């Protein structure tokens, strides 16, 4: 029975209850489910207790404490001009960030285990510390001694670089307020936890609430916060999807473990262009920048080999050249093999159907293998023409001239469709000595300047390519 005493009014709290949350997508259920109805993942539901400690909603309300202020667009523009980015002395990282680190920004970087995320963060902090900035590195997976050994190997020792091995977020926030650093790195967000929440570290609730607290730190104190995140088996960043919505920038650090090259991609960026790319090379002394990835990816290309074609791709605003390799060999199996590395396998099936339909090739009797050399992943459809050229070259055992370059998208009716940034592609390939280019006819009308680009062969249909190879 509720008391009539005024001092007891409003003090009754809802009884904590248990709910089941999918650890893959964050879907909630009042009972345990073997299969998540939202993401179709199996055995991902975990029981979590919902209490009333300070939650994300409370933290979000905290962002609005104080008197609200309304400014005009011109006044906001003047304020934004006063914000200066801080360079990391790593040009490839600055490119992906949009020109440097913005004070008070909130950044998430994800990647496979052992790909070099911690190494990249330590090198970045060391460069910032050398310029006089206080920086704080929080490791939840290594001791201070282990982190110090890594920093020594990378040559990252500095009086302004502070290290701590801590997973309690309340303690981490106290350290940040005490040191008042320019940037804080949390490695990783899946190891951080709030004692007020009863769920385990890495759970959806813990990741969401810890990220909300850190976002509050970044936006109110002007401290740049970098979160290192784990990824799931399908390559997406682990944790609730709201984590990617909360941060200002999302970066993916990827690469083939069998190659020393690492690629940093910008997936989301509120302070610059998205889809930018930076290239690094992993060495015994840490990550080194690759200023010209085109020369790197083409350095081992053989002379006059059937099944090899060069494609100029564009990541964000950066063009670079890669080698597309294809191998078509006859098979006696009823179901021929279709294998693709670095290129969408579904796209390979589509291209094989186009070539078989319009060029009357007996591809049904061939095993087909497609590979992007150097461990690079190509996502844009502009690579269709290069893949088709490499396949035709392998089928006919006819090598393509080493100074030829291809770009263009193939339609289902066999037409060669126009692509974006033709001038950038032509300029990059010409700079590296390529003399002949196979490009879509549709791009000819929109090309502003083709001087100095060598010989350009404009294609309208895939049959035109077959005649030339």
Wavefront OBJ file of the C-alpha trace (Angstrom):
o trace
v 0.000 0.000 0.000
v 1.391 3.380 -1.004
v 2.194 5.832 1.819
v 0.540 9.268 1.973
v 3.719 10.829 3.328
v 4.898 13.456 0.769
v 8.537 12.466 1.218
v 7.727 9.020 -0.183
v 5.839 10.357 -3.199
v 7.492 9.436 -6.490
v 10.204 7.265 -4.937
v 8.772 3.953 -6.010
v 10.653 2.456 -8.981
v 9.608 -0.187 -11.391
v 10.796 -3.642 -10.479
v 13.782 -4.723 -12.578
v 12.808 -7.252 -15.195
v 14.651 -9.615 -17.485
v 14.463 -9.451 -21.266
v 16.262 -11.359 -23.991
v 18.331 -9.357 -26.507
v 19.861 -10.565 -29.766
v 23.618 -9.958 -29.594
v 23.798 -9.537 -33.371
v 21.098 -6.981 -34.186
v 19.751 -5.830 -30.797
v 16.215 -7.196 -31.237
v 14.372 -7.715 -27.940
v 12.014 -10.431 -26.789
v 10.250 -11.257 -23.547
v 11.343 -14.904 -23.881
v 14.293 -16.807 -25.256
v 14.234 -17.626 -28.970
v 16.469 -20.038 -30.793
v 16.377 -18.013 -34.008
v 16.189 -14.226 -34.169
v 13.198 -13.163 -36.315
v 14.962 -9.909 -37.288
v 18.416 -11.049 -38.488
v 17.779 -14.843 -38.714
v 20.830 -15.595 -36.551
v 20.767 -18.713 -34.361
v 21.482 -18.885 -30.608
v 22.190 -15.173 -30.265
v 19.608 -14.280 -27.594
v 21.055 -13.555 -24.151
v 19.182 -12.661 -20.984
v 19.778 -9.166 -19.625
v 18.313 -7.407 -16.607
v 16.760 -4.038 -17.273
v 17.231 -1.696 -14.308
v 16.777 2.008 -13.847
v 20.362 3.257 -13.638
v 21.275 6.166 -15.853
v 20.583 5.107 -19.421
v 21.168 6.418 -22.893
v 18.046 8.570 -22.674
v 19.373 10.218 -19.515
v 22.727 10.801 -21.173
v 21.053 12.280 -24.221
v 19.044 14.618 -21.995
v 22.326 15.623 -20.395
v 23.540 16.942 -23.724
v 20.854 19.588 -23.541
v 21.541 20.821 -20.024
v 21.688 24.538 -19.677
v 19.983 27.242 -21.665
v 19.223 26.388 -25.276
v 20.738 28.654 -27.893
v 19.491 29.269 -31.412
v 21.848 30.715 -34.022
v 21.472 31.648 -37.670
v 23.187 29.719 -40.430
v 25.697 32.526 -40.997
v 26.611 32.592 -37.296
v 27.056 28.822 -37.321
v 29.318 29.139 -40.380
v 31.519 31.631 -38.521
v 31.805 29.235 -35.586
v 32.683 26.302 -37.847
v 35.483 28.338 -39.459
v 37.109 28.674 -36.047
v 37.291 24.892 -35.658
v 40.713 23.693 -36.796
v 41.496 20.120 -37.672
v 44.574 18.505 -36.173
v 46.730 16.527 -38.571
v 47.870 13.071 -37.503
v 51.027 13.213 -39.677
v 49.614 10.131 -41.439
v 48.374 11.480 -44.763
v 46.426 8.314 -45.552
v 44.504 8.542 -42.270
v 43.935 12.280 -42.694
v 42.516 11.622 -46.155
v 39.928 9.167 -44.803
v 39.032 11.508 -41.909
v 38.482 14.379 -44.332
v 41.644 16.370 -43.579
v 42.437 15.583 -39.955
v 40.827 15.112 -36.554
v 38.003 17.490 -35.630
v 37.980 18.452 -31.916
v 35.115 16.729 -30.128
v 34.596 14.175 -32.902
v 33.413 10.637 -32.196
v 35.000 7.953 -34.408
v 34.602 4.186 -34.706
v 37.158 1.927 -36.404
v 36.519 -1.770 -36.984
v 38.467 -4.629 -38.504
v 39.501 -8.263 -38.278
v 41.570 -9.445 -35.290
v 45.280 -8.822 -35.829
v 44.752 -6.575 -38.844
v 46.551 -3.648 -37.142
v 43.864 -1.470 -35.517
v 45.776 -1.053 -32.243
v 48.997 -0.387 -34.136
v 47.332 2.331 -36.206
v 45.870 3.979 -33.107
v 49.176 3.908 -31.209
v 51.056 5.431 -34.138
v 48.406 8.128 -34.465
v 48.582 8.973 -30.762
v 52.383 9.060 -30.881
v 52.347 11.563 -33.756
v 49.854 13.780 -31.929
v 51.842 13.537 -28.681
v 54.989 14.767 -30.433
v 53.189 17.990 -31.339
v 52.490 18.699 -27.658
v 48.975 17.246 -27.363
v 48.068 15.085 -24.374
v 46.669 11.767 -25.574
v 45.190 8.834 -23.647
v 45.188 5.190 -24.750
v 42.863 2.861 -22.817
v 43.414 -0.839 -23.456
v 40.868 -3.325 -22.191
v 42.602 -6.307 -23.775
v 46.269 -5.764 -22.866
v 48.158 -4.780 -19.736
v 50.097 -1.520 -19.559
v 53.336 -3.506 -19.868
v 52.192 -5.179 -23.088
v 51.059 -1.866 -24.556
v 54.370 -0.259 -23.573
v 56.298 -3.028 -25.369
v 54.253 -2.460 -28.505
v 54.757 1.311 -28.296
v 58.509 0.851 -27.877
v 58.682 -1.363 -30.945
v 56.788 1.277 -32.947
v 58.943 4.118 -31.631
v 55.879 5.719 -30.053
v 57.388 6.700 -26.691
v 56.404 10.201 -25.547
v 55.835 12.078 -22.286
v 52.422 13.187 -23.543
v 51.193 9.647 -24.273
v 49.302 8.236 -21.277
v 48.467 4.525 -21.016
v 45.928 2.700 -18.876
v 44.540 -0.819 -18.743
v 40.924 -0.406 -17.648
v 37.473 -1.704 -18.585
v 35.292 0.112 -16.023
v 33.854 3.052 -17.941
v 33.292 5.126 -14.791
v 37.028 4.913 -14.057
v 37.856 5.699 -17.684
v 35.739 8.863 -17.576
v 37.454 9.948 -14.364
v 40.873 9.448 -15.972
v 39.800 11.486 -18.992
v 38.593 14.361 -16.818
v 41.781 14.252 -14.741
v 44.228 14.231 -17.671
v 42.088 16.359 -20.026
v 43.583 14.861 -23.216
v 43.042 16.006 -26.768
v 42.092 12.495 -27.850
v 41.041 9.276 -26.084
v 41.259 5.827 -27.687
v 39.133 3.004 -26.221
v 40.494 -0.367 -27.340
v 37.998 -1.913 -27.513
v 34.424 -0.764 -26.879
v 33.348 -4.429 -26.461
v 35.487 -4.738 -23.308
v 34.149 -1.598 -21.594
v 31.291 -1.909 -19.105
v 29.167 0.155 -16.750
v 28.831 -1.378 -13.254
v 25.277 -0.022 -13.002
v 24.180 -2.407 -15.772
v 23.930 -6.074 -14.885
v 24.584 -7.403 -18.397
v 27.981 -8.737 -19.467
v 30.622 -6.604 -21.230
v 30.140 -6.662 -24.986
v 26.384 -7.128 -24.771
v 24.071 -4.848 -26.714
v 23.054 -2.883 -23.620
v 26.628 -2.345 -22.416
v 27.934 -1.262 -25.820
v 25.027 1.127 -26.368
v 25.204 2.788 -22.954
v 29.017 3.001 -22.887
v 28.991 4.629 -26.325
v 26.361 7.127 -25.141
v 28.527 8.103 -22.160
v 31.583 8.546 -24.367
v 29.575 10.592 -26.870
v 28.558 12.869 -23.992
v 32.254 13.258 -23.093
v 33.188 14.146 -26.674
v 30.416 16.684 -27.249
v 30.577 18.473 -23.892
v 34.326 18.451 -23.166
v 35.607 18.755 -26.748
v 37.667 15.556 -26.405
v 38.035 13.517 -29.589
v 37.089 9.892 -28.883
v 38.145 6.920 -30.998
v 36.469 3.554 -30.434
v 38.069 0.335 -31.654
v 35.367 -2.216 -32.423
v 35.256 -5.935 -33.130
v 33.546 -7.289 -36.214
v 31.267 -10.268 -36.729
v 31.917 -13.242 -38.995
v 30.074 -11.548 -41.875
v 32.352 -8.496 -41.684
v 29.984 -5.996 -40.008
v 30.879 -4.157 -36.815
v 29.730 -6.086 -33.744
v 27.164 -4.540 -31.435
v 23.911 -2.680 -31.976
v 23.416 -0.793 -35.238
v 22.678 2.337 -33.210
v 26.413 2.480 -32.436
v 27.171 3.379 -36.059
v 24.409 6.020 -36.000
v 25.802 7.678 -32.868
v 29.376 8.180 -34.062
v 30.494 10.890 -36.484
v 32.844 8.700 -38.503
v 32.952 4.966 -39.204
v 36.132 3.464 -40.657
v 36.883 -0.098 -41.703
v 40.438 -1.448 -41.552
v 40.769 -4.445 -43.817
v 43.286 -6.536 -45.684
v 44.289 -10.051 -46.614
v 46.297 -11.760 -43.838
v 48.456 -13.308 -46.584
v 49.474 -9.865 -47.858
v 51.186 -7.007 -46.063
v 48.869 -4.354 -47.463
v 46.130 -2.808 -45.331
v 43.275 -0.637 -46.589
v 41.452 1.914 -44.447
v 38.012 2.766 -45.829
v 35.661 5.510 -44.718
v 32.101 4.190 -44.466
v 30.503 7.239 -42.847
v 31.905 10.728 -42.268
v 30.043 13.804 -41.026
v 33.107 16.016 -41.512
v 34.189 15.033 -45.004
v 33.534 12.790 -48.004
v 32.664 9.167 -47.311
v 34.086 6.168 -49.184
v 37.619 7.562 -49.075
v 40.477 5.074 -48.947
v 43.946 5.006 -47.408
v 46.588 2.346 -48.088
v 49.194 1.138 -45.592
v 51.883 -1.507 -45.626
v 52.440 -3.585 -42.497
v 56.122 -3.900 -41.589
v 58.099 -5.014 -38.533
v 58.256 -1.350 -37.483
v 54.517 -0.757 -37.794
v 52.299 0.639 -40.529
v 53.855 2.639 -43.352
v 51.897 4.785 -45.770
v 51.631 3.888 -49.445
v 51.513 7.157 -51.356
v 51.000 5.559 -54.786
v 48.925 2.368 -54.502
v 48.731 1.971 -58.300
v 52.447 1.214 -58.609
v 52.223 -1.084 -55.597
v 49.373 -3.235 -56.918
v 50.901 -3.482 -60.409
v 54.509 -4.045 -59.327
v 54.391 -7.853 -59.789
v 52.374 -7.902 -63.008
v 53.862 -10.272 -65.574
v 54.604 -9.334 -69.172
v 52.146 -10.449 -71.882
v 50.216 -13.063 -69.904
v 46.758 -14.278 -71.038
v 43.982 -13.593 -68.536
v 45.389 -10.343 -67.120
v 43.800 -6.896 -67.525
v 44.261 -3.563 -65.745
v 41.326 -1.669 -64.289
v 41.281 1.878 -62.892
v 38.975 2.088 -59.883
v 37.938 5.134 -57.858
v 37.491 5.011 -54.074
v 35.924 8.257 -52.898
v 37.988 10.811 -54.808
v 41.096 8.630 -55.203
v 41.797 6.714 -58.433
v 44.202 3.781 -58.492
v 44.971 0.861 -60.776
v 44.626 -2.845 -59.985
v 45.280 -6.020 -61.916
v 42.281 -8.220 -62.725
v 43.205 -11.865 -63.300
v 40.924 -14.478 -64.852
v 41.380 -18.131 -65.653
v 38.977 -20.193 -67.773
v 39.845 -23.879 -68.082
v 37.818 -26.738 -69.532
v 36.129 -29.153 -67.145
v 34.345 -32.491 -67.399
v 32.237 -31.851 -64.333
v 28.472 -31.394 -64.697
v 28.614 -28.288 -62.487
v 31.585 -26.058 -63.428
v 33.299 -24.130 -60.629
v 32.916 -20.359 -60.219
v 35.406 -18.831 -57.783
v 36.006 -15.147 -57.155
v 38.457 -13.379 -54.818
v 38.177 -9.624 -54.306
v 35.183 -9.332 -56.654
v 31.499 -10.040 -56.071
v 30.808 -13.705 -56.995
v 27.244 -12.855 -58.019
v 28.641 -10.276 -60.411
v 30.876 -12.947 -61.942
v 27.839 -15.179 -62.596
v 26.104 -12.204 -64.223
v 29.057 -11.433 -66.499
v 29.412 -15.074 -67.532
v 25.756 -15.144 -68.538
v 26.196 -11.958 -70.602
v 29.294 -13.303 -72.376
v 27.690 -16.689 -73.035
v 24.495 -15.131 -74.416
v 25.913 -12.413 -76.664
v 29.285 -13.873 -77.702
v 28.200 -17.542 -78.008
v 30.952 -18.826 -75.724
v 30.791 -22.315 -74.247
v 31.447 -21.100 -70.714
v 29.193 -23.854 -69.343
v 32.072 -26.258 -70.066
v 34.717 -24.180 -68.271
v 35.756 -23.647 -64.682
v 36.140 -19.893 -64.146
v 38.332 -18.184 -61.544
v 38.543 -14.409 -61.022
v 41.049 -12.700 -58.733
v 41.936 -9.090 -57.904
v 45.707 -9.164 -57.338
v 47.159 -7.796 -54.111
v 44.265 -8.745 -51.829
v 42.177 -5.727 -52.879
v 38.370 -5.809 -52.883
v 36.561 -4.102 -55.756
v 32.892 -3.218 -55.315
v 32.059 -0.906 -58.200
v 30.422 -2.241 -61.414
v 32.915 -0.258 -63.526
v 35.204 -3.311 -63.271
v 32.862 -5.359 -65.510
v 34.737 -4.515 -68.720
v 38.131 -5.431 -67.243
v 36.810 -8.767 -65.937
v 35.236 -9.524 -69.322
v 38.485 -8.636 -71.125
v 40.510 -10.891 -68.818
v 38.065 -13.776 -69.367
v 38.161 -13.373 -73.155
v 41.950 -13.219 -73.044
v 42.125 -16.445 -71.033
v 39.576 -18.278 -73.214
v 41.396 -17.399 -76.440
v 44.844 -17.685 -74.811
v 45.590 -14.255 -76.272
v 47.542 -11.850 -74.004
v 46.421 -8.249 -73.627
v 48.963 -5.526 -74.328
v 50.539 -4.397 -71.058
v 49.761 -0.714 -71.704
v 45.982 -1.272 -72.116
v 43.488 -0.174 -69.451
v 39.767 -0.960 -69.132
v 36.772 0.497 -67.335
v 33.041 0.227 -68.001
v 29.845 -1.434 -66.789
v 28.081 -4.194 -68.725
v 24.308 -4.355 -69.046
v 22.237 -7.495 -69.484
v 21.607 -6.664 -73.132
v 25.356 -6.523 -73.797
v 25.711 -2.745 -73.870
v 28.728 -1.036 -72.299
v 27.352 1.574 -69.889
v 29.007 4.775 -68.750
v 30.764 5.113 -65.384
v 31.625 7.987 -63.065
v 34.908 9.950 -62.994
v 36.223 8.993 -66.471
v 38.709 11.895 -66.471
v 40.199 10.831 -63.144
v 40.648 7.278 -64.404
v 42.270 8.365 -67.661
v 44.608 10.791 -65.888
v 45.760 8.228 -63.318
v 46.416 5.541 -65.936
v 48.225 7.968 -68.267
v 50.467 9.051 -65.403
v 51.656 5.446 -65.029
v 52.433 4.983 -68.710
v 49.243 3.405 -70.067
v 48.651 4.342 -73.701
v 45.412 2.681 -74.834
v 42.080 2.830 -73.032
v 38.845 0.900 -73.542
v 35.953 2.989 -72.242
v 32.146 3.310 -72.660
v 30.902 5.350 -75.597
v 28.465 7.147 -73.276
v 31.384 8.733 -71.408
v 32.690 10.305 -74.635
v 29.870 12.844 -74.652
v 30.510 13.941 -71.073
v 34.313 13.939 -71.150
v 35.557 17.518 -70.894
v 39.225 16.955 -71.609
v 40.835 13.900 -73.193
v 44.087 15.512 -74.289
v 47.193 13.639 -73.206
v 45.187 10.483 -72.482
v 46.634 8.499 -75.385
v 44.402 6.411 -77.636
v 40.846 5.889 -76.414
v 38.679 3.130 -77.890
v 35.014 3.895 -77.271
v 32.828 0.794 -76.906
v 29.056 0.510 -77.286
v 28.601 -3.250 -77.017
v 30.478 -6.230 -75.634
v 30.821 -7.498 -79.219
v 33.105 -4.540 -79.958
v 35.438 -5.754 -77.214
v 35.520 -9.275 -78.627
v 36.633 -7.960 -82.025
v 39.537 -6.076 -80.457
v 40.852 -8.925 -78.287
l 1 2 3 4 5 6 7 8 9 10 11 12 13 14 15 16 17 18 19 20 21 22 23 24 25 26 27 28 29 30 31 32 33 34 35 36 37 38 39 40 41 42 43 44 45 46 47 48 49 50 51 52 53 54 55 56 57 58 59 60 61 62 63 64 65 66 67 68 69 70 71 72 73 74 75 76 77 78 79 80 81 82 83 84 85 86 87 88 89 90 91 92 93 94 95 96 97 98 99 100 101 102 103 104 105 106 107 108 109 110 111 112 113 114 115 116 117 118 119 120 121 122 123 124 125 126 127 128 129 130 131 132 133 134 135 136 137 138 139 140 141 142 143 144 145 146 147 148 149 150 151 152 153 154 155 156 157 158 159 160 161 162 163 164 165 166 167 168 169 170 171 172 173 174 175 176 177 178 179 180 181 182 183 184 185 186 187 188 189 190 191 192 193 194 195 196 197 198 199 200 201 202 203 204 205 206 207 208 209 210 211 212 213 214 215 216 217 218 219 220 221 222 223 224 225 226 227 228 229 230 231 232 233 234 235 236 237 238 239 240 241 242 243 244 245 246 247 248 249 250 251 252 253 254 255 256 257 258 259 260 261 262 263 264 265 266 267 268 269 270 271 272 273 274 275 276 277 278 279 280 281 282 283 284 285 286 287 288 289 290 291 292 293 294 295 296 297 298 299 300 301 302 303 304 305 306 307 308 309 310 311 312 313 314 315 316 317 318 319 320 321 322 323 324 325 326 327 328 329 330 331 332 333 334 335 336 337 338 339 340 341 342 343 344 345 346 347 348 349 350 351 352 353 354 355 356 357 358 359 360 361 362 363 364 365 366 367 368 369 370 371 372 373 374 375 376 377 378 379 380 381 382 383 384 385 386 387 388 389 390 391 392 393 394 395 396 397 398 399 400 401 402 403 404 405 406 407 408 409 410 411 412 413 414 415 416 417 418 419 420 421 422 423 424 425 426 427 428 429 430 431 432 433 434 435 436 437 438 439 440 441 442 443 444 445 446 447 448 449 450 451 452 453 454 455 456 457 458 459 460 461 462 463 464 465 466 467 468 469
